[in-house]
Amino acid sequence: MLQQRSCDLGVHLIPNSAFKELHLQSFQGSQGRAYLFNSVVNVGCGPAEERVLLTGLHAVADIYCENCKTTLGWKYEHAFESSQKYKEGKFIIELAHMIKDNGWE
């Protein structure tokens, strides 16, 4: 389970049942290592904007903890390159904002 690092209530973003949805490929976030998820819980989503990322131009929206409003990563709204289309609708969670729990590596 991943737990949001700075939230006093310990908001859990990824329930154990969703681990099967984790794309085990590691990604690079703006603050280091990150993972790509099909779905997340307890997060809000900001407005989409175009950003040039390591893999090209994407339309992304920042995602944040619904409780404490800490930005946790982003949602891929649109990928402009065909090789990146698999990311659309998925979420990047940056590990810098999370605590790994239950033996997660």
Sine and cosine of phi, psi and omega as CSV:
sin_phi,cos_phi,sin_psi,cos_psi,sin_omega,cos_omega
0.00,0.00,0.62,-0.78,0.11,-0.99
-0.98,-0.21,0.71,-0.70,0.02,-1.00
-0.87,-0.50,0.68,-0.73,0.01,-1.00
-0.91,0.42,0.80,-0.60,-0.17,-0.99
-0.90,0.44,-0.70,0.72,-0.19,-0.98
-0.99,-0.15,0.03,1.00,-0.07,-1.00
-1.00,0.01,0.84,-0.55,-0.01,-1.00
-0.87,0.49,-0.49,0.87,-0.02,-1.00
-0.99,0.11,-0.09,1.00,0.01,-1.00
0.89,0.46,0.78,0.63,-0.01,-1.00
-0.87,0.49,0.82,-0.58,0.03,-1.00
-1.00,-0.05,0.86,-0.52,-0.07,-1.00
-1.00,0.03,-0.55,0.84,-0.10,-1.00
-0.84,-0.55,0.97,-0.23,0.03,-1.00
-0.93,0.37,0.43,-0.90,-0.02,-1.00
-0.78,0.62,-0.60,0.80,-0.03,-1.00
-0.91,0.41,-0.29,0.96,-0.03,-1.00
-1.00,-0.07,-0.04,1.00,-0.01,-1.00
-0.83,0.55,-0.52,0.85,0.02,-1.00
-0.90,0.44,-0.31,0.95,-0.02,-1.00
-1.00,0.05,-0.10,0.99,-0.02,-1.00
-0.96,0.30,0.77,-0.63,0.15,-0.99
-1.00,0.10,0.93,-0.36,-0.17,-0.99
-0.93,0.37,-0.15,0.99,0.09,-1.00
-0.91,0.42,0.74,-0.67,0.03,-1.00
-0.99,0.16,0.62,-0.78,0.01,-1.00
-0.88,-0.47,0.29,-0.96,0.07,-1.00
-0.97,-0.23,0.88,-0.47,0.09,-1.00
-1.00,-0.07,-0.04,-1.00,0.01,-1.00
-0.94,0.34,-0.34,0.94,-0.01,-1.00
-0.85,-0.53,0.48,0.88,0.05,-1.00
0.90,-0.44,-0.47,-0.88,-0.10,-1.00
-0.88,0.47,0.59,-0.80,-0.03,-1.00
-0.52,-0.85,0.29,-0.96,0.06,-1.00
-0.81,-0.59,0.47,-0.88,0.02,-1.00
-0.98,-0.19,0.79,-0.61,-0.01,-1.00
-0.86,-0.51,0.52,-0.86,0.11,-0.99
-0.95,0.30,-0.56,0.83,-0.02,-1.00
-0.48,-0.88,0.41,-0.91,0.07,-1.00
-0.65,-0.76,0.31,-0.95,0.04,-1.00
-0.81,-0.59,0.36,-0.93,0.04,-1.00
0.90,0.43,0.54,0.84,0.07,-1.00
-0.79,-0.61,0.49,-0.87,0.15,-0.99
-0.97,-0.25,0.22,-0.97,-0.08,-1.00
-0.75,-0.66,0.78,-0.63,0.05,-1.00
-0.99,0.12,-0.12,-0.99,0.02,-1.00
-0.96,0.29,0.50,-0.87,0.02,-1.00
-0.97,0.23,0.55,-0.83,0.09,-1.00
-0.54,-0.84,0.44,-0.90,0.02,-1.00
-0.99,0.15,0.73,-0.69,0.04,-1.00
-0.67,-0.74,0.60,-0.80,0.13,-0.99
-1.00,-0.01,0.92,-0.39,0.01,-1.00
-0.97,-0.26,0.01,-1.00,-0.02,-1.00
-0.84,0.55,-0.49,0.87,-0.04,-1.00
-0.98,-0.19,0.23,0.97,0.06,-1.00
0.90,-0.45,-0.20,-0.98,-0.04,-1.00
-0.98,0.19,0.75,-0.66,0.04,-1.00
-0.66,-0.75,0.44,-0.90,0.24,-0.97
-0.99,-0.14,0.88,-0.48,-0.07,-1.00
-0.76,-0.65,0.39,-0.92,0.07,-1.00
-0.79,-0.61,0.77,-0.63,0.05,-1.00
-0.88,0.47,0.59,-0.80,0.10,-0.99
-0.90,-0.44,0.51,-0.86,-0.11,-0.99
-0.59,-0.81,0.39,-0.92,0.07,-1.00
-0.90,0.44,0.78,-0.62,0.02,-1.00
-0.91,0.41,-0.40,0.92,-0.03,-1.00
-0.99,0.11,-0.82,0.58,-0.12,-0.99
-0.95,-0.30,-0.08,1.00,0.06,-1.00
0.93,0.35,0.27,0.96,0.08,-1.00
-0.94,0.35,0.74,-0.67,0.08,-1.00
-0.94,0.35,0.77,-0.64,-0.10,-1.00
-0.92,-0.39,-0.29,0.96,-0.06,-1.00
0.30,-0.96,-0.61,-0.79,-0.01,-1.00
-0.45,-0.89,0.26,-0.96,0.09,-1.00
-0.94,-0.34,0.72,-0.69,0.09,-1.00
-0.99,0.16,0.93,-0.37,0.05,-1.00
-1.00,0.04,-0.63,0.78,-0.04,-1.00
-0.44,-0.90,0.68,-0.73,0.12,-0.99
-0.94,-0.35,0.75,-0.66,-0.06,-1.00
-1.00,0.08,-0.31,0.95,0.03,-1.00
-0.98,-0.22,0.69,-0.72,-0.08,-1.00
-0.87,0.50,-0.54,0.84,-0.02,-1.00
-0.94,0.34,-0.21,0.98,-0.04,-1.00
-0.95,-0.30,0.04,1.00,-0.06,-1.00
-0.86,0.51,-0.45,0.89,-0.01,-1.00
-0.88,0.47,-0.30,0.95,-0.01,-1.00
-0.99,0.14,-0.31,0.95,-0.10,-1.00
-0.86,0.52,0.74,-0.67,-0.01,-1.00
0.99,0.14,-0.02,1.00,-0.02,-1.00
-0.98,-0.20,0.19,-0.98,-0.16,-0.99
-0.84,-0.54,0.70,-0.72,0.17,-0.98
-0.99,-0.12,0.80,-0.60,0.13,-0.99
-0.92,-0.40,0.85,-0.53,0.01,-1.00
-0.99,0.11,0.79,-0.61,-0.06,-1.00
-0.92,0.39,-0.33,0.95,0.05,-1.00
-0.86,0.50,-0.40,0.92,-0.04,-1.00
-0.99,-0.16,0.03,1.00,-0.16,-0.99
-0.84,-0.55,0.37,-0.93,0.17,-0.99
-0.92,-0.40,0.80,-0.60,0.06,-1.00
-0.98,0.21,0.69,-0.72,-0.06,-1.00
-0.79,-0.61,0.31,-0.95,0.08,-1.00
0.84,0.54,0.65,0.76,0.09,-1.00
0.97,0.26,0.30,0.95,0.00,-1.00
-0.91,0.41,0.68,-0.73,0.04,-1.00
-0.95,-0.32,0.00,0.00,0.00,0.00
